[in-house]
Amino acid sequence: MPKTNLKEHLIENIEDLPKKQVKEVIDYISYLKIKEDKWFIDFVNRRGMLAKSERKAGKTFHKLEDLQKEYR
């Protein structure tokens, strides 16, 4: 499928979505754009090491669903 057809297909699918889901699509696109940036990779690695050490120290972690509720 040519590149323009993919874009057109995406736009057609987004047009039918409710506003909340369009925001989710935009957020996901933003994530896809930054996930390969070096600063983002370094940030994720630092947070992963911190979480690992905190878990060993007995700290409890929040469920992903709870964090997502705070984000919205």
Secondary structure, DSSP 4 states (H G I P E B T S, - for coil): --HHHHHHHHHHHHHTS-HHHHHHHHHHHHHHHHTTSHHHHHHHHHHHHHHHHHHHTT-----HHHHHHHH-
